[in-house]
Amino acid sequence: MTFEYTKEEFETLPDNVKDKYVEDGEGYSHGGFLKVKSTANELDNKLKTSLGDLDSYKSAEQERIDEAKKQAHDEAYAQAVKDNDRETLDKLHAEQLEDAKQRAEQRGRELQSQEFKSELANKEADNLAFKIASEIASDNDNAELLQGFIRQQISVDEQGKQTMLNADGSASSLDVKAFTTEFAKQAKYKSLVKTSITAEGGGLANGNNGSRTPVGAPKTLAECKGDRKLETAYFNEQIAQR
């Protein structure tokens, strides 16, 4: 609903106020507001069109330049063949190879940058899932199990924006703290979560879980005592903190 007054509410307004409102779908809105809104939408559409035209122009201009360069190269090559000018032919071949090399390198850099950003986003999501699992799990084995389930409900884009997802994959309105609390409340994970959390109805508590197995990443490498799972947790934590 975008209008200001329903039809019923509009009828209760004084006549001198009614004159300033116009019908807007199933209700009424201020005429001045609708005019400003319409102008803003029009300007936004013009901007989008202009940006699209600019991109099209740049693409067409680049194609024109590439075509002109190719034509000049072909003409020079044909003339060199006609004149049996070996030096010019060798030079044109070298230029053609260098141009192909530069294009390939540029494309490689673009693909590598995209892949790196995607890989970095996935790594950040993995680290966040690990942190949440370590916070609520009753021990490290259960943290490892929970991490996989939690990871399915975390999305991190290439700009580093974190989005917590609902079970169906849609974006939720929860931040990390609220998501952690809600996730820990789920009955199907009760056997994997700290008893102190389940006993408090999902409230997160600090401290250990009463077991001898520490939960979360060790503070130092020495605390790992050769345990590979703990070492992995330690190094993941160090990477996440950089």
N, C-alpha and C positions, 0 to 999 in steps of 0.2 A: 504494500500500500504506500503510494508516493504522494497522494493528495493530502491537503491539510485538514479538510472537513468532509465528513460524510454528508450525503444529501439531507439526512435528518438534522444534523448539526447546523448545516447551512441555513435551513429554514428558520432557525432560532436567532440568526444574526439580524441586527438592525439593517434597514434598507440602505442607509448611507454606507454601510460596510459591505453589504452584498454587491454593490456596484463595482467594488475593487476585485472581486473574485470571478473566475470563469470556470466552466465545467471542465473537469480533468478526469476522464475515465469514469469511474464509479463515484467520484466525489467532486470537490471544488478546491482550487488552489488560487493563490494570489496571482493576478494577471502579470504584475511586474516580475515576480519570481519565475513564472513560466517563460517570459520573454528572455530573461537573463539566461535561464537554463537552455533555451533553444539556441541562443547566440553562442553559448559556450560549446554546445554540442556541434554546432556548425563550424566553429573555429577548430575544434578538435579534429573533425573530419577533414577539414582543409589541410591541417598540419600533416595528418597521416597520408593524405593524397600527395602532398608536396614531397614528403620524405620518400614515398614510394617512387615518385617521378624522378627524384634525385638519384636514387639507387639504380633506376632503369637507365638514366642518362649516363651515369658512371660506367655501367656495364656496357652500354652501347658504344661509349667513347673508347673504352679499353679494347673492345672488339675492332673498332675502326683503326686504332693504332696498330694492333697486332696484324690486321689485314694489310695495312700500308707497309709495315716492316717486311711482311712475307712477300708482298709484291715486289718491293725494292730488291729483296734478296734473290728472288727468282729471276728478275730481269738482269741483275749483276751476274748471276750464275750462268744464264744463257749466253750473255755477252762474252764471259770468260771462256766458255766452251767453244764459242765461235772463233775467238782469237787464239785459242789454244794457250791461254794464259794460266800456266800451272801455279804460279805464285798466288794469283787471286783466287783460284779454285781452292787451294789449300787453306787460304785465309777464311774463305766463306764456309768451308767445312768446319773449321775450328770454331767460328762464331756460332754456327748452328748447333754444334755439340755443347758449347758453353751455355747457350740459351736453354737447351733441353735440360742440362745439368741444374741450372739455377731454378728452373720451374719445378723440377723434381725435388730439390732441396727445400724449396718454399712449401710445397705440398706436404713434404715429410715433417717439417716443423709444425705446420698447422695440425696435422694428424697427431703428432707426438704431444703437442700442447693440450689438445682435447682429451687424449687418452690419459695424460698425467692428471689433469683436473678431475676427470672421472674417477681415476684410481685413488686420488687424495680424498675425494668426497666419500668413497666407499670405506676407506680406512678410518676416517673420522666417525662414520656411522658404526663401524665395528668396535672402535674404542669406547664410544658412548654406550653401546649395548653391554660391553664388558664391565664398565663402571657400574651400571645399574644392576646387572646380575650379581656382581660382587657385593653390592650394598645390601641386597635382600636375601641372598642365598644362605642356606644353613651351613654349607661347606663349599670347598672349591670344586668338587665333582658336580654338585648341584648347580653351582654358578656356571659351569661349562654347559650344562644342559639348558639352563634358563637363557643363556646368552643367545642361543640360536632362535628361540621363540621371540625374544625381545627384539633381536635384529630385524625380524620381519616387520616390525611396527615402527621402524625408524627410517626416515628419509633425510638425506643431506644433499643439497644441491651444490653446484660447482662454485657458488659464492659463499658456501659454508653455512647457509641457513638450515637450521634443524627443524624438522616437522615430525611430530609424533603422529602415528597413523592409528586409525581404528582397526578392528579385526578384519574388516572387509577391504582394507587398503586405502580407504578414503582419509583425507586429512582431518585430524581432530583439533580441538581448540585447547588441548592440554599443553602445558609446558613440561619440561623434563621432570621436575619435582612432583607435579600432580600426576603425571603418567606413571611414575615409579610407584606412588602410593596406590593408584588404582590397579596397576598390574599385580602388585603384591596381594591385593585383596581377593583375587580370583581363586575360587575353590579348586580348580583343576591343577593349580601349582602349589597347593597348600603343603604337600609333602616335601617340596623343594625349598620352601621359604623358612626363614628363621621363626622359631616358635614365639619369640618375643614380639614379632610383627603380627603373626596370625592371632595371637592372644589379645593384642591391642586393636584388632579390627583393621589392620593395615597401616597403623602408625609406625613410622620408621624410628628405630632406636639406635643409639650409638653404642660402641663397645663390642666385645666378642659375643659369640653365640653359645658359650659354655662348652664348646668342643675344643679339642686340642688342635684342630685344623684351622689355621687362620683364614679369615675371609678377606678378599681384596688383595691388592698388590702389596708385596713386602716393601718395606722402606729402604732396605739395602740388599745388595746381592748376596751378602753373607747370610742373611735370614733365609734364603732359598735352600741352603744346605744341599745343593745338588739336585733338588727336585725340579724336573723340567717344566712342569706346569707352573710352578711358582716363578721360575726364571722367565717364562713367557709372559706371565702377568707383570712381573717387574719391568721388563723391557717395554711392553706395551704402554705401561704407565709413564715411563720416561719419555717415550715418543709423544704421548698425548700432551705432556706438560711443556713441550718445546714451543 
